[in-house]
Amino acid sequence: MFLVRKKTSNEKHHPVNLFAMLGLILMVLSLPSGLGYDQLVKKGITEAVSSTTHASHRASFAVDGDFSQKIQICSHTAIGQGIREAWLRIDLRDIYSIKSVKFWYRGDMIVQLPGYSIRVSNSSVLPPPENSCFTDTDNVTLPNIIENDCVRTARYVWFYRDNDESYSFLTDYFDRPNPIIEICEVQVFGCETGRYGDNCSSTCEHCKNNASCDIVSGACDGNGCNDNKLEPPFCTDCVGGMFGENCKEHCNRLCKNSNCDKTTGRCISGCEGGYLGSYCNTTCPRGKYGPRCSKICHHCQQNTNCHHVTGTCFSGCDEGYKGELCNTACTMGEYGRNCENRCGHCHNHEACNRFDGRCRDCEIGYQGLRCDNECGSGTYGRNCSKTCGACLDGTPCHHIYGHCSLGCSPGWKSTPNCDAPCPPGTFGPNCINKCSGNCLHHATCDKETGKCKACSEGWRNDFCNERAPEPITDLEKITLDHLKIDNQRLLLESEKLRKESEKISIEKVFLKIKEKYLQLKMQSEFQIFPSSEPET
C-alpha cells in the first residue's frame, strides 16, 4: 500500500523538485501491483455503477484508466443528510477468480475513507456483509492508494460505506455525516475461472468439473478433486486409505484410521487393536490382545486364548471369574465357571469358595462340602447329627428343626419332634388309650397297638381284656369231640347232596336240548318232499 504525501509549507519554495518527485511517485503507483495476475478491469468493457451521483462525478470515472486523484475525474456519490449508505459497483462482465482489489481514492479527502468494506457477488443485487472480503475497522486515517487481498470468485466488486456512528468524527472535518465514496480508479487482479498461479499459467483441471480453485495455491473448492482417489483441496496426494501409483491400492483396513504411507502402504499411525507389523497383518500372539497387543488375556477357561481384538474369552471363564473379559471375580454368593452357580447354605451366610463352592461349615439342616444337600431321611440339625423322632407313617422330619409335619406315629406323644414314647400303661395315637392291665406278669402292653404278649390267668384275646371260660370236665370234652365229628359228617353229606342236585339239573337241560333237536329234524323232512298235484 502506498501513501501520497501532502505538500508542506517548505516544499512551496521548491516547486520543480516537488513536481518531479510527484510525477515519479504517480508513475510507480500507476503500475499494476498484482504481479503475476491479470488486471481484470478493462477500459471500455468494465462497467461501474454507484448508489448515487454527485454533480457530474459519474461512476464510470473509476474504470476509465485515468489514475489521477483530482476530484474532477473521480467518481463521487451524492451528499445529503438523508443518505444512509453509499456504494460503487464494478462489473467485470464475467465471473473471475479474484486475487486482490486496488483503488485510488480522492487525494485530498481520505478522511472520508475509514469504515469502508469490499464485497463481492455474482448478482447485481447489493450483497450482505457476509460477502465481504475486507472490512476496515481500525478507525485511523488511511492512505489514498490501497490494495486489499480479496481471494474470491465473483463477477461484481462492491465498495461500500454506511452511516456508522463510530465514524462520526467526520463531522468535525466536513459537516455532512452521511457516507460518501470518492474513488478515482479501480484495478482488480486475478485470473479467468479455472486458472491460478503466476501469470495464471496453471489450470484447475485437477478440481471436480473443472471448477474454480484458489487463485494462489490451486486448492479446489468444496466440490473436491476430479479424481476421487486424490485428497482435496490440492489433489496432489492420495486420499486417506489409498496409496501407490495413481492411488489404486487400498491401505490395510487394519491401519489405524486407515492411514498408510502414500507410496509404500505401510501403516504410519500404528495398527488397530489386535494387530502388529508394518502392514498390520499379524494378529497378537497368544495370550495378548488390544492396541499394540499390550493387554494380557484374563482368566479364560483352562488358559485358552482370548480374542486378539476384544479380549473376549472364546470358551468362557475359569472357575471364580465372570464377564466378557473374565476379569471380574465372582461376587459373594457365586462360584464356579462364569460364576454360574449359587453358593450353598454356608454357616452364618459366609461366602463360599468362589472356585469350587466349598463352605467352611454348614448351616443347621444341611450337609456336604458345598452345604447344598439337606439332611438325609431320618436326620436333622447341625451336621445332620440328630435323629428324627417317630413321625407318622415314616415321613421325614424337618431337616432343620426335626418337626414332624404330619404328626406322630401311634405309641408316641404328640410333641413337635415325636421323640417322647408313651408312658407305661398307655398306647396308641398321642398315648390316649390305656392298656388292659391283664398282660402276663403285669407286663405293659405294646405302646402302638395295646396288645399283650400273653395274658394273665383268667383272661384271653390279644388285648387280654376278655374273661376266659371256666375249665370243662373230661365227659364234656368227649361230648364236644363227638359233636365236632357229627358236624363234620353232616357237612360231608350236605356237600354230596349238593353235587347230585347239580347233576340232575344238567341232565334236565340236556333232555330239553335233545327234544328241541328232534322237533327241528321232523320239520325239515316234511319240507324236502312237498305234495305234487296233476297238471291241468
Rosetta blueprint (number, residue, H / E / L):
1 M L
2 F E
3 L L
4 V L
5 R L
6 K L
7 K L
8 T L
9 S L
10 N H
11 E H
12 K H
13 H H
14 H L
15 P H
16 V H
17 N H
18 L H
19 F H
20 A H
21 M H
22 L H
23 G H
24 L H
25 I H
26 L H
27 M H
28 V H
29 L H
30 S H
31 L L
32 P L
33 S L
34 G L
35 L L
36 G L
37 Y L
38 D E
39 Q E
40 L L
41 V L
42 K L
43 K L
44 G L
45 I L
46 T L
47 E E
48 A E
49 V E
50 S E
51 S L
52 T L
53 T L
54 H E
55 A L
56 S L
57 H E
58 R L
59 A H
60 S H
61 F H
62 A H
63 V H
64 D L
65 G L
66 D L
67 F L
68 S L
69 Q L
70 K L
71 I H
72 Q H
73 I H
74 C L
75 S L
76 H L
77 T L
78 A L
79 I L
80 G L
81 Q L
82 G L
83 I L
84 R L
85 E E
86 A E
87 W E
88 L E
89 R E
90 I E
91 D E
92 L E
93 R E
94 D E
95 I E
96 Y E
97 S E
98 I E
99 K E
100 S E
101 V E
102 K E
103 F E
104 W E
105 Y E
106 R L
107 G L
108 D L
109 M L
110 I H
111 V H
112 Q H
113 L L
114 P L
115 G L
116 Y L
117 S E
118 I E
119 R E
120 V E
121 S E
122 N L
123 S L
124 S L
125 V L
126 L L
127 P L
128 P L
129 P H
130 E H
131 N H
132 S E
133 C E
134 F E
135 T E
136 D L
137 T L
138 D L
139 N L
140 V L
141 T L
142 L L
143 P L
144 N L
145 I E
146 I E
147 E E
148 N E
149 D E
150 C E
151 V E
152 R E
153 T E
154 A E
155 R E
156 Y E
157 V E
158 W E
159 F E
160 Y E
161 R E
162 D E
163 N L
164 D L
165 E H
166 S H
167 Y H
168 S L
169 F L
170 L H
171 T H
172 D H
173 Y H
174 F L
175 D L
176 R L
177 P L
178 N L
179 P L
180 I L
181 I L
182 E L
183 I E
184 C E
185 E E
186 V E
187 Q E
188 V E
189 F E
190 G E
191 C E
192 E E
193 T L
194 G L
195 R E
196 Y E
197 G L
198 D H
199 N H
200 C H
201 S L
202 S E
203 T E
204 C L
205 E L
206 H L
207 C E
208 K H
209 N H
210 N H
211 A L
212 S L
213 C E
214 D L
215 I L
216 V L
217 S L
218 G L
219 A L
220 C E
221 D L
222 G L
223 N L
224 G L
225 C E
226 N L
227 D L
228 N L
229 K L
230 L E
231 E L
232 P L
233 P L
234 F L
235 C L
236 T L
237 D L
238 C E
239 V L
240 G L
241 G L
242 M E
243 F E
244 G L
245 E H
246 N H
247 C H
248 K L
249 E E
250 H E
251 C L
252 N L
253 R L
254 L L
255 C E
256 K H
257 N H
258 S H
259 N L
260 C E
261 D L
262 K L
263 T L
264 T L
265 G L
266 R L
267 C E
268 I L
269 S L
270 G L
271 C E
272 E L
273 G L
274 G L
275 Y E
276 L E
277 G L
278 S L
279 Y L
280 C L
281 N L
282 T E
283 T E
284 C L
285 P L
286 R L
287 G L
288 K E
289 Y E
290 G L
291 P H
292 R H
293 C H
294 S L
295 K E
296 I E
297 C L
298 H L
299 H L
300 C E
301 Q H
302 Q H
303 N H
304 T L
305 N L
306 C E
307 H L
308 H L
309 V L
310 T L
311 G L
312 T L
313 C E
314 F L
315 S L
316 G L
317 C E
318 D L
319 E E
320 G L
321 Y E
322 K E
323 G L
324 E L
325 L L
326 C L
327 N L
328 T E
329 A E
330 C L
331 T L
332 M L
333 G L
334 E E
335 Y E
336 G L
337 R E
338 N L
339 C L
340 E L
341 N E
342 R E
343 C L
344 G L
345 H L
346 C E
347 H H
348 N H
349 H H
350 E L
351 A L
352 C L
353 N L
354 R L
355 F L
356 D L
357 G L
358 R L
359 C L
360 R L
361 D L
362 C E
363 E L
364 I L
365 G L
366 Y E
367 Q E
368 G L
369 L L
370 R L
371 C L
372 D L
373 N E
374 E E
375 C L
376 G L
377 S L
378 G L
379 T E
380 Y E
381 G L
382 R H
383 N H
384 C H
385 S L
386 K E
387 T E
388 C L
389 G L
390 A L
391 C E
392 L H
393 D H
394 G H
395 T L
396 P L
397 C L
398 H L
399 H L
400 I L
401 Y L
402 G L
403 H L
404 C L
405 S L
406 L L
407 G L
408 C E
409 S L
410 P L
411 G L
412 W E
413 K L
414 S L
415 T L
416 P L
417 N L
418 C L
419 D L
420 A L
421 P E
422 C L
423 P L
424 P L
425 G L
426 T E
427 F E
428 G L
429 P H
430 N H
431 C H
432 I L
433 N E
434 K E
435 C L
436 S L
437 G L
438 N L
439 C E
440 L H
441 H H
442 H H
443 A L
444 T L
445 C L
446 D L
447 K L
448 E L
449 T L
450 G L
451 K L
452 C L
453 K L
454 A L
455 C E
456 S L
457 E L
458 G L
459 W E
460 R E
461 N L
462 D L
463 F L
464 C L
465 N L
466 E E
467 R E
468 A L
469 P L
470 E L
471 P L
472 I L
473 T L
474 D H
475 L H
476 E H
477 K H
478 I H
479 T H
480 L H
481 D H
482 H H
483 L H
484 K H
485 I H
486 D H
487 N H
488 Q H
489 R H
490 L H
491 L H
492 L H
493 E H
494 S H
495 E H
496 K H
497 L H
498 R H
499 K H
500 E H
501 S H
502 E H
503 K H
504 I H
505 S H
506 I H
507 E H
508 K H
509 V H
510 F H
511 L H
512 K H
513 I H
514 K H
515 E H
516 K H
517 Y H
518 L H
519 Q H
520 L H
521 K H
522 M H
523 Q H
524 S H
525 E H
526 F H
527 Q H
528 I H
529 F L
530 P L
531 S L
532 S L
533 E L
534 P L
535 E L
536 T L
